[in-house]
């Protein structure tokens, strides 16, 4: 079972970007945690990062034939991108949206995610733990455990 993990814009700067909000782990460290947890769960993960809206859409499309689901942190595109929301809706498997920070406890404009409406669910506010919880939730969802 293969899952895509897609990190959106500015997440490559984790570690130095607003550590009081996003924590001090780098994206590489977070990816390591995800890969280890995936191995423990017996699932394969394919990691991606892109700062470009169209590329994020193409990454999702690239998983259509073989992936069973995706974890997606669209970054600020969460709040603006109907095109990514359409892609999340269009792929034939579930997408779980993840955020490191609690988008509901920050600036009011962050509380609305247009992409989340198309996702199977949203996990926000647990730092790297959002991805780890997302991995468990996605596996359970794909295996029909709900
Ligand atoms: C984020 C939250 C977004 O509002 C922000 O633009 C990001 C990161 C998060 O993971 O908490 O880039 O998606």
Backbone and ligand atoms as CSV (ligand in chain L), in Angstrom:
chain,resi,resn,atom,element,x,y,z
A,1,UNK,N,N,0.859,-1.188,0.000
A,1,UNK,CA,C,0.000,0.000,0.000
A,1,UNK,C,C,0.899,1.245,0.000
A,2,UNK,N,N,0.666,2.104,-1.006
A,2,UNK,CA,C,1.538,3.286,-1.110
A,2,UNK,C,C,0.751,4.583,-0.888
A,3,UNK,N,N,1.318,5.463,-0.061
A,3,UNK,CA,C,0.723,6.789,0.168
A,3,UNK,C,C,1.679,7.874,-0.322
A,4,UNK,N,N,1.108,8.903,-0.933
A,4,UNK,CA,C,1.892,10.097,-1.236
A,4,UNK,C,C,1.892,10.990,0.004
A,5,UNK,N,N,3.008,11.654,0.239
A,5,UNK,CA,C,3.073,12.700,1.273
A,5,UNK,C,C,3.500,13.967,0.539
A,6,UNK,N,N,2.642,14.989,0.579
A,6,UNK,CA,C,2.894,16.184,-0.231
A,6,UNK,C,C,2.972,17.415,0.676
A,7,UNK,N,N,4.150,18.022,0.687
A,7,UNK,CA,C,4.369,19.240,1.462
A,7,UNK,C,C,4.307,20.435,0.518
A,8,UNK,N,N,3.534,21.443,0.875
A,8,UNK,CA,C,3.365,22.617,0.031
A,8,UNK,C,C,4.379,23.717,0.305
A,9,UNK,N,N,4.066,24.924,-0.155
A,9,UNK,CA,C,5.020,26.036,-0.132
A,9,UNK,C,C,5.521,26.397,1.265
A,10,UNK,N,N,6.786,26.738,1.308
A,10,UNK,CA,C,7.474,27.248,2.504
A,10,UNK,C,C,7.768,26.197,3.568
A,11,UNK,N,N,7.296,24.980,3.345
A,11,UNK,CA,C,7.551,23.950,4.357
A,11,UNK,C,C,8.997,23.454,4.294
A,12,UNK,N,N,9.678,23.736,3.179
A,12,UNK,CA,C,11.115,23.427,3.101
A,12,UNK,C,C,11.924,24.291,4.067
A,13,UNK,N,N,11.314,25.367,4.575
A,13,UNK,CA,C,12.039,26.257,5.507
A,13,UNK,C,C,11.816,25.876,6.974
A,14,UNK,N,N,11.097,24.775,7.195
A,14,UNK,CA,C,10.868,24.357,8.589
A,14,UNK,C,C,12.207,24.170,9.293
A,15,UNK,N,N,12.212,24.489,10.569
A,15,UNK,CA,C,13.467,24.463,11.330
A,15,UNK,C,C,13.853,25.888,11.678
A,16,UNK,N,N,13.756,26.763,10.652
A,16,UNK,CA,C,14.065,28.180,10.899
A,16,UNK,C,C,12.833,29.061,10.741
A,17,UNK,N,N,11.785,28.566,10.055
A,17,UNK,CA,C,10.584,29.375,9.829
A,17,UNK,C,C,9.713,29.362,11.092
A,18,UNK,N,N,9.558,30.525,11.704
A,18,UNK,CA,C,8.664,30.693,12.855
A,18,UNK,C,C,8.627,29.460,13.762
A,19,UNK,N,N,9.764,29.104,14.385
A,19,UNK,CA,C,9.782,27.885,15.201
A,19,UNK,C,C,8.792,27.911,16.355
A,20,UNK,N,N,8.417,29.136,16.798
A,20,UNK,CA,C,7.436,29.218,17.892
A,20,UNK,C,C,6.054,28.723,17.421
A,21,UNK,N,N,5.850,28.711,16.116
A,21,UNK,CA,C,4.574,28.215,15.578
A,21,UNK,C,C,4.734,26.798,15.025
A,22,UNK,N,N,5.820,26.588,14.258
A,22,UNK,CA,C,5.948,25.332,13.524
A,22,UNK,C,C,6.913,24.338,14.148
A,23,UNK,N,N,7.575,24.737,15.250
A,23,UNK,CA,C,8.525,23.831,15.874
A,23,UNK,C,C,9.900,23.961,15.231
A,24,UNK,N,N,10.864,23.223,15.771
A,24,UNK,CA,C,12.245,23.395,15.306
A,24,UNK,C,C,12.713,22.242,14.428
A,25,UNK,N,N,11.847,21.291,14.145
A,25,UNK,CA,C,12.265,20.189,13.267
A,25,UNK,C,C,12.322,20.655,11.816
A,26,UNK,N,N,13.328,20.175,11.101
A,26,UNK,CA,C,13.412,20.489,9.675
A,26,UNK,C,C,12.477,19.552,8.906
A,27,UNK,N,N,12.265,19.900,7.630
A,27,UNK,CA,C,11.416,19.033,6.802
A,27,UNK,C,C,12.056,17.653,6.651
A,28,UNK,N,N,13.402,17.627,6.541
A,28,UNK,CA,C,14.091,16.335,6.407
A,28,UNK,C,C,13.869,15.486,7.659
A,29,UNK,N,N,13.904,16.121,8.826
A,29,UNK,CA,C,13.678,15.365,10.080
A,29,UNK,C,C,12.238,14.856,10.148
A,30,UNK,N,N,11.307,15.696,9.738
A,30,UNK,CA,C,9.895,15.267,9.737
A,30,UNK,C,C,9.704,14.116,8.746
A,31,UNK,N,N,10.336,14.235,7.573
A,31,UNK,CA,C,10.221,13.150,6.587
A,31,UNK,C,C,10.781,11.845,7.138
A,32,UNK,N,N,11.893,11.936,7.876
A,32,UNK,CA,C,12.472,10.724,8.484
A,32,UNK,C,C,11.478,10.064,9.430
A,33,UNK,N,N,10.818,10.904,10.265
A,33,UNK,CA,C,9.826,10.357,11.203
A,33,UNK,C,C,8.691,9.667,10.449
A,34,UNK,N,N,8.245,10.309,9.367
A,34,UNK,CA,C,7.130,9.743,8.588
A,34,UNK,C,C,7.545,8.411,7.962
A,35,UNK,N,N,8.762,8.384,7.405
A,35,UNK,CA,C,9.240,7.156,6.751
A,35,UNK,C,C,9.352,6.023,7.777
A,36,UNK,N,N,9.867,6.344,8.976
A,36,UNK,CA,C,10.011,5.306,10.021
A,36,UNK,C,C,8.652,4.789,10.465
A,37,UNK,N,N,7.716,5.706,10.681
A,37,UNK,CA,C,6.380,5.291,11.124
A,37,UNK,C,C,5.692,4.460,10.024
A,38,UNK,N,N,5.882,4.884,8.778
A,38,UNK,CA,C,5.288,4.142,7.660
A,38,UNK,C,C,5.838,2.720,7.626
A,39,UNK,N,N,7.151,2.588,7.835
A,39,UNK,CA,C,7.765,1.248,7.830
A,39,UNK,C,C,7.162,0.403,8.945
A,40,UNK,N,N,6.969,1.018,10.126
A,40,UNK,CA,C,6.391,0.277,11.259
A,40,UNK,C,C,4.950,-0.147,10.947
A,41,UNK,N,N,4.261,0.656,10.159
A,41,UNK,CA,C,2.863,0.344,9.807
A,41,UNK,C,C,2.767,-0.577,8.587
A,42,UNK,N,N,3.918,-0.789,7.939
A,42,UNK,CA,C,3.918,-1.646,6.747
A,42,UNK,C,C,3.344,-0.968,5.517
A,43,UNK,N,N,3.487,0.360,5.448
A,43,UNK,CA,C,3.037,1.057,4.237
A,43,UNK,C,C,4.233,1.782,3.599
A,44,UNK,N,N,4.115,1.977,2.295
A,44,UNK,CA,C,5.171,2.687,1.558
A,44,UNK,C,C,4.777,4.153,1.457
A,45,UNK,N,N,5.748,5.044,1.592
A,45,UNK,CA,C,5.436,6.465,1.409
A,45,UNK,C,C,6.340,7.068,0.341
A,46,UNK,N,N,5.762,7.931,-0.458
A,46,UNK,CA,C,6.522,8.637,-1.500
A,46,UNK,C,C,6.465,10.119,-1.157
A,47,UNK,N,N,7.621,10.697,-0.843
A,47,UNK,CA,C,7.647,12.061,-0.338
A,47,UNK,C,C,7.794,13.084,-1.460
A,48,UNK,N,N,7.053,14.173,-1.345
A,48,UNK,CA,C,7.140,15.252,-2.329
A,48,UNK,C,C,7.086,16.597,-1.619
A,49,UNK,N,N,7.770,17.573,-2.215
A,49,UNK,CA,C,7.608,18.955,-1.774
A,49,UNK,C,C,7.495,19.833,-3.012
A,50,UNK,N,N,6.563,20.779,-2.995
A,50,UNK,CA,C,6.512,21.754,-4.077
A,50,UNK,C,C,5.944,23.071,-3.575
A,51,UNK,N,N,6.522,24.148,-4.098
A,51,UNK,CA,C,6.008,25.484,-3.775
A,51,UNK,C,C,5.016,25.945,-4.830
A,52,UNK,N,N,4.703,25.065,-5.814
A,52,UNK,CA,C,3.898,25.500,-6.967
A,52,UNK,C,C,2.537,24.803,-7.008
A,53,UNK,N,N,1.513,25.600,-7.144
A,53,UNK,CA,C,0.144,25.079,-7.131
A,53,UNK,C,C,-0.060,23.982,-8.186
A,54,UNK,N,N,0.324,24.292,-9.438
A,54,UNK,CA,C,0.119,23.317,-10.526
A,54,UNK,C,C,0.914,22.048,-10.302
A,55,UNK,N,N,2.100,22.191,-9.747
A,55,UNK,CA,C,2.930,21.014,-9.499
A,55,UNK,C,C,2.316,20.138,-8.408
A,56,UNK,N,N,1.741,20.758,-7.402
A,56,UNK,CA,C,1.081,19.972,-6.341
A,56,UNK,C,C,-0.064,19.164,-6.969
A,57,UNK,N,N,-0.784,19.790,-7.882
A,57,UNK,CA,C,-1.886,19.101,-8.572
A,57,UNK,C,C,-1.330,17.935,-9.390
A,58,UNK,N,N,-0.216,18.174,-10.101
A,58,UNK,CA,C,0.370,17.105,-10.925
A,58,UNK,C,C,0.922,15.973,-10.063
A,59,UNK,N,N,1.454,16.316,-8.892
A,59,UNK,CA,C,1.941,15.260,-7.976
A,59,UNK,C,C,0.755,14.373,-7.562
A,60,UNK,N,N,-0.362,15.016,-7.218
A,60,UNK,CA,C,-1.555,14.224,-6.846
A,60,UNK,C,C,-1.977,13.344,-8.026
A,61,UNK,N,N,-2.014,13.922,-9.228
A,61,UNK,CA,C,-2.397,13.133,-10.415
A,61,UNK,C,C,-1.439,11.960,-10.630
A,62,UNK,N,N,-0.155,12.183,-10.346
A,62,UNK,CA,C,0.837,11.128,-10.604
A,62,UNK,C,C,0.560,9.886,-9.758
A,63,UNK,N,N,-0.152,10.076,-8.648
A,63,UNK,CA,C,-0.437,8.933,-7.778
A,63,UNK,C,C,-1.697,8.179,-8.170
A,64,UNK,N,N,-2.426,8.665,-9.168
A,64,UNK,CA,C,-3.724,8.030,-9.495
A,64,UNK,C,C,-3.581,6.532,-9.757
A,65,UNK,N,N,-2.599,6.099,-10.579
A,65,UNK,CA,C,-2.577,4.662,-10.879
A,65,UNK,C,C,-2.173,3.767,-9.714
A,66,UNK,N,N,-1.308,4.232,-8.846
A,66,UNK,CA,C,-0.723,3.291,-7.880
A,66,UNK,C,C,-0.936,3.617,-6.413
A,67,UNK,N,N,-1.173,4.889,-6.094
A,67,UNK,CA,C,-1.277,5.242,-4.674
A,67,UNK,C,C,-2.626,4.776,-4.117
A,68,UNK,N,N,-2.664,4.648,-2.798
A,68,UNK,CA,C,-3.924,4.273,-2.122
A,68,UNK,C,C,-4.466,5.446,-1.318
A,69,UNK,N,N,-3.676,6.529,-1.237
A,69,UNK,CA,C,-4.117,7.687,-0.468
A,69,UNK,C,C,-2.996,8.704,-0.390
A,70,UNK,N,N,-3.287,9.852,0.209
A,70,UNK,CA,C,-2.256,10.882,0.337
A,70,UNK,C,C,-2.451,11.689,1.608
A,71,UNK,N,N,-1.305,12.114,2.154
A,71,UNK,CA,C,-1.293,13.137,3.197
A,71,UNK,C,C,-0.863,14.410,2.511
A,72,UNK,N,N,-1.621,15.478,2.688
A,72,UNK,CA,C,-1.327,16.722,1.988
A,72,UNK,C,C,-1.311,17.885,2.965
A,73,UNK,N,N,-0.182,18.588,3.014
A,73,UNK,CA,C,-0.142,19.875,3.705
A,73,UNK,C,C,-0.005,20.937,2.623
A,74,UNK,N,N,-1.101,21.575,2.246
A,74,UNK,CA,C,-1.031,22.530,1.139
A,74,UNK,C,C,-0.439,23.881,1.543
A,75,UNK,N,N,-0.005,24.042,2.800
A,75,UNK,CA,C,0.521,25.340,3.235
A,75,UNK,C,C,-0.541,26.405,3.018
A,76,UNK,N,N,-0.106,27.592,2.596
A,76,UNK,CA,C,-1.060,28.695,2.429
A,76,UNK,C,C,-2.043,28.470,1.275
A,77,UNK,N,N,-1.734,27.527,0.373
A,77,UNK,CA,C,-2.716,27.209,-0.681
A,77,UNK,C,C,-4.010,26.651,-0.092
A,78,UNK,N,N,-3.918,26.135,1.142
A,78,UNK,CA,C,-5.132,25.648,1.816
A,78,UNK,C,C,-6.218,26.722,1.825
A,79,UNK,N,N,-5.767,27.958,1.965
A,79,UNK,CA,C,-6.725,29.041,2.181
A,79,UNK,C,C,-7.199,29.681,0.878
A,80,UNK,N,N,-6.604,29.271,-0.235
A,80,UNK,CA,C,-6.909,29.968,-1.498
A,80,UNK,C,C,-7.206,29.073,-2.692
A,81,UNK,N,N,-6.709,27.836,-2.696
A,81,UNK,CA,C,-6.651,27.116,-3.974
A,81,UNK,C,C,-7.841,26.204,-4.255
A,82,UNK,N,N,-8.741,26.698,-5.077
A,82,UNK,CA,C,-9.852,25.851,-5.530
A,82,UNK,C,C,-9.338,24.787,-6.494
A,83,UNK,N,N,-8.232,25.090,-7.189
A,83,UNK,CA,C,-7.677,24.109,-8.134
A,83,UNK,C,C,-7.130,22.891,-7.381
A,84,UNK,N,N,-6.434,23.120,-6.261
A,84,UNK,CA,C,-5.966,21.973,-5.467
A,84,UNK,C,C,-7.163,21.254,-4.848
A,85,UNK,N,N,-8.165,22.012,-4.403
A,85,UNK,CA,C,-9.375,21.372,-3.856
A,85,UNK,C,C,-10.016,20.467,-4.909
A,86,UNK,N,N,-10.077,20.933,-6.162
A,86,UNK,CA,C,-10.644,20.104,-7.238
A,86,UNK,C,C,-9.827,18.837,-7.444
A,87,UNK,N,N,-8.486,18.968,-7.361
A,87,UNK,CA,C,-7.622,17.790,-7.536
A,87,UNK,C,C,-7.840,16.801,-6.394
A,88,UNK,N,N,-7.969,17.315,-5.178
A,88,UNK,CA,C,-8.206,16.441,-4.014
A,88,UNK,C,C,-9.529,15.676,-4.210
A,89,UNK,N,N,-10.494,16.382,-4.779
A,89,UNK,CA,C,-11.803,15.755,-5.031
A,89,UNK,C,C,-11.727,14.754,-6.180
A,90,UNK,N,N,-10.827,15.030,-7.143
A,90,UNK,CA,C,-10.796,14.234,-8.374
A,90,UNK,C,C,-10.039,12.918,-8.241
A,91,UNK,N,N,-9.070,12.847,-7.347
A,91,UNK,CA,C,-8.300,11.601,-7.249
A,91,UNK,C,C,-9.187,10.505,-6.649
A,92,UNK,N,N,-8.920,9.248,-7.048
A,92,UNK,CA,C,-9.850,8.180,-6.664
A,92,UNK,C,C,-9.620,7.586,-5.286
A,93,UNK,N,N,-8.786,8.219,-4.477
A,93,UNK,CA,C,-8.474,7.693,-3.140
A,93,UNK,C,C,-8.510,8.841,-2.139
A,94,UNK,N,N,-8.570,8.524,-0.840
A,94,UNK,CA,C,-8.708,9.589,0.160
A,94,UNK,C,C,-7.444,10.416,0.368
A,95,UNK,N,N,-7.651,11.695,0.590
A,95,UNK,CA,C,-6.573,12.615,0.936
A,95,UNK,C,C,-6.878,13.141,2.335
A,96,UNK,N,N,-5.902,13.055,3.230
A,96,UNK,CA,C,-6.054,13.663,4.555
A,96,UNK,C,C,-5.199,14.927,4.582
A,97,UNK,N,N,-5.836,16.035,4.932
A,97,UNK,CA,C,-5.100,17.307,5.010
A,97,UNK,C,C,-4.465,17.425,6.386
A,98,UNK,N,N,-3.196,17.796,6.407
A,98,UNK,CA,C,-2.509,17.951,7.691
A,98,UNK,C,C,-1.903,19.347,7.793
A,99,UNK,N,N,-1.908,19.858,8.999
A,99,UNK,CA,C,-1.234,21.125,9.296
A,99,UNK,C,C,-0.431,20.947,10.571
A,100,UNK,N,N,0.759,21.502,10.571
A,100,UNK,CA,C,1.577,21.472,11.781
A,100,UNK,C,C,0.923,22.297,12.878
A,101,UNK,N,N,0.462,23.486,12.501
A,101,UNK,CA,C,-0.115,24.407,13.484
A,101,UNK,C,C,-1.634,24.218,13.543
A,102,UNK,N,N,-2.215,24.733,14.617
A,102,UNK,CA,C,-3.675,24.718,14.728
A,102,UNK,C,C,-4.216,25.934,13.972
A,103,UNK,N,N,-4.641,25.709,12.737
A,103,UNK,CA,C,-5.068,26.838,11.889
A,103,UNK,C,C,-6.315,27.527,12.446
A,104,UNK,N,N,-6.982,26.889,13.396
A,104,UNK,CA,C,-8.187,27.490,13.998
A,104,UNK,C,C,-7.864,28.422,15.155
A,105,UNK,N,N,-6.601,28.423,15.566
A,105,UNK,CA,C,-6.221,29.267,16.704
A,105,UNK,C,C,-5.309,30.407,16.314
A,106,UNK,N,N,-5.248,30.685,15.009
A,106,UNK,CA,C,-4.326,31.719,14.532
A,106,UNK,C,C,-5.122,32.870,13.907
A,107,UNK,N,N,-4.563,33.517,12.889
A,107,UNK,CA,C,-5.295,34.607,12.239
A,107,UNK,C,C,-6.612,34.054,11.682
A,108,UNK,N,N,-7.683,34.833,11.747
A,108,UNK,CA,C,-8.991,34.332,11.291
A,108,UNK,C,C,-8.974,33.796,9.857
A,109,UNK,N,N,-8.192,34.397,8.955
A,109,UNK,CA,C,-8.197,33.930,7.561
A,109,UNK,C,C,-7.621,32.532,7.418
A,110,UNK,N,N,-6.818,32.095,8.397
A,110,UNK,CA,C,-6.252,30.745,8.309
A,110,UNK,C,C,-7.273,29.667,8.696
A,111,UNK,N,N,-8.292,30.074,9.403
A,111,UNK,CA,C,-9.246,29.080,9.910
A,111,UNK,C,C,-10.051,28.453,8.774
A,112,UNK,N,N,-10.129,29.128,7.642
A,112,UNK,CA,C,-10.885,28.562,6.519
A,112,UNK,C,C,-9.925,27.892,5.540
A,113,UNK,N,N,-10.111,26.599,5.360
A,113,UNK,CA,C,-9.329,25.872,4.363
A,113,UNK,C,C,-10.270,25.450,3.254
A,114,UNK,N,N,-10.031,25.932,2.045
A,114,UNK,CA,C,-10.903,25.546,0.920
A,114,UNK,C,C,-10.564,24.137,0.447
A,115,UNK,N,N,-9.317,23.722,0.677
A,115,UNK,CA,C,-8.920,22.376,0.264
A,115,UNK,C,C,-9.468,21.322,1.230
A,116,UNK,N,N,-9.627,21.704,2.492
A,116,UNK,CA,C,-10.096,20.740,3.498
A,116,UNK,C,C,-11.490,20.222,3.187
A,117,UNK,N,N,-12.290,21.061,2.542
A,117,UNK,CA,C,-13.660,20.648,2.234
A,117,UNK,C,C,-13.666,19.411,1.336
A,118,UNK,N,N,-12.603,19.256,0.540
A,118,UNK,CA,C,-12.541,18.114,-0.379
A,118,UNK,C,C,-11.810,16.915,0.235
A,119,UNK,N,N,-11.152,17.143,1.376
A,119,UNK,CA,C,-10.354,16.072,1.991
A,119,UNK,C,C,-11.244,15.113,2.774
A,120,UNK,N,N,-10.697,13.927,3.033
A,120,UNK,CA,C,-11.434,12.952,3.846
A,120,UNK,C,C,-11.486,13.410,5.295
A,121,UNK,N,N,-10.475,14.151,5.711
A,121,UNK,CA,C,-10.417,14.657,7.077
A,121,UNK,C,C,-9.231,15.574,7.235
A,122,UNK,N,N,-9.151,16.212,8.389
A,122,UNK,CA,C,-8.095,17.201,8.633
A,122,UNK,C,C,-7.499,16.956,10.013
A,123,UNK,N,N,-6.171,17.015,10.088
A,123,UNK,CA,C,-5.484,16.912,11.383
A,123,UNK,C,C,-4.570,18.130,11.491
A,124,UNK,N,N,-4.759,18.919,12.529
A,124,UNK,CA,C,-4.011,20.180,12.644
A,124,UNK,C,C,-3.593,20.422,14.082
A,125,UNK,N,N,-2.381,20.937,14.254
A,125,UNK,CA,C,-1.995,21.440,15.560
A,125,UNK,C,C,-1.025,20.577,16.335
A,126,UNK,N,N,-0.550,19.499,15.751
A,126,UNK,CA,C,0.298,18.564,16.495
A,126,UNK,C,C,1.734,18.529,15.985
A,127,UNK,N,N,2.136,19.562,15.249
A,127,UNK,CA,C,3.483,19.556,14.697
A,127,UNK,C,C,3.666,18.342,13.804
A,128,UNK,N,N,4.862,17.735,13.882
A,128,UNK,CA,C,5.120,16.542,13.060
A,128,UNK,C,C,4.120,15.438,13.384
A,129,UNK,N,N,3.588,15.469,14.607
A,129,UNK,CA,C,2.587,14.477,15.007
A,129,UNK,C,C,1.333,14.510,14.151
A,130,UNK,N,N,1.063,15.639,13.497
A,130,UNK,CA,C,-0.100,15.696,12.595
A,130,UNK,C,C,0.080,14.715,11.434
A,131,UNK,N,N,1.324,14.636,10.931
A,131,UNK,CA,C,1.590,13.687,9.834
A,131,UNK,C,C,1.512,12.244,10.335
A,132,UNK,N,N,2.037,12.024,11.564
A,132,UNK,CA,C,2.046,10.655,12.102
A,132,UNK,C,C,0.609,10.189,12.357
A,133,UNK,N,N,-0.184,11.066,12.967
A,133,UNK,CA,C,-1.600,10.726,13.191
A,133,UNK,C,C,-2.302,10.542,11.842
A,134,UNK,N,N,-1.938,11.378,10.873
A,134,UNK,CA,C,-2.536,11.289,9.544
A,134,UNK,C,C,-2.246,9.959,8.877
A,135,UNK,N,N,-1.037,9.475,9.067
A,135,UNK,CA,C,-0.639,8.178,8.497
A,135,UNK,C,C,-1.506,7.051,9.066
A,136,UNK,N,N,-1.699,7.071,10.378
A,136,UNK,CA,C,-2.528,6.053,11.018
A,136,UNK,C,C,-3.974,6.170,10.526
A,137,UNK,N,N,-4.467,7.403,10.475
A,137,UNK,CA,C,-5.864,7.617,10.062
A,137,UNK,C,C,-6.080,7.181,8.618
A,138,UNK,N,N,-5.101,7.491,7.759
A,138,UNK,CA,C,-5.231,7.150,6.337
A,138,UNK,C,C,-5.223,5.639,6.149
A,139,UNK,N,N,-4.324,4.961,6.872
A,139,UNK,CA,C,-4.251,3.497,6.747
A,139,UNK,C,C,-5.577,2.872,7.202
A,140,UNK,N,N,-6.078,3.351,8.337
A,140,UNK,CA,C,-7.347,2.802,8.856
A,140,UNK,C,C,-8.478,3.067,7.864
A,141,UNK,N,N,-8.480,4.266,7.286
A,141,UNK,CA,C,-9.528,4.637,6.333
A,141,UNK,C,C,-9.480,3.759,5.098
A,142,UNK,N,N,-8.268,3.571,4.565
A,142,UNK,CA,C,-8.110,2.771,3.339
A,142,UNK,C,C,-8.466,1.305,3.617
A,143,UNK,N,N,-8.165,0.851,4.824
A,143,UNK,CA,C,-8.485,-0.542,5.163
A,143,UNK,C,C,-9.942,-0.704,5.565
A,144,UNK,N,N,-10.669,0.396,5.549
A,144,UNK,CA,C,-12.110,0.309,5.804
A,144,UNK,C,C,-12.496,0.234,7.252
A,145,UNK,N,N,-11.580,0.708,8.124
A,145,UNK,CA,C,-11.838,0.598,9.562
A,145,UNK,C,C,-12.662,1.772,10.093
A,146,UNK,N,N,-13.770,2.061,9.446
A,146,UNK,CA,C,-14.664,3.056,10.048
A,146,UNK,C,C,-16.071,2.933,9.472
L,1,LIG,C1,C,0.399,25.362,7.594
L,1,LIG,C2,C,-0.616,26.444,7.999
L,1,LIG,C3,C,-0.804,27.445,6.870
L,1,LIG,O1,O,-1.727,28.462,7.274
L,1,LIG,C4,C,0.512,28.106,6.517
L,1,LIG,O2,O,0.343,28.980,5.435
L,1,LIG,C5,C,1.596,27.124,6.265
L,1,LIG,C6,C,1.718,25.976,7.160
L,1,LIG,C7,C,0.693,24.401,8.766
L,1,LIG,O3,O,1.222,23.314,8.498
L,1,LIG,O4,O,0.432,24.723,9.925
L,1,LIG,O5,O,2.428,27.303,5.378
L,1,LIG,O6,O,-0.137,24.608,6.534
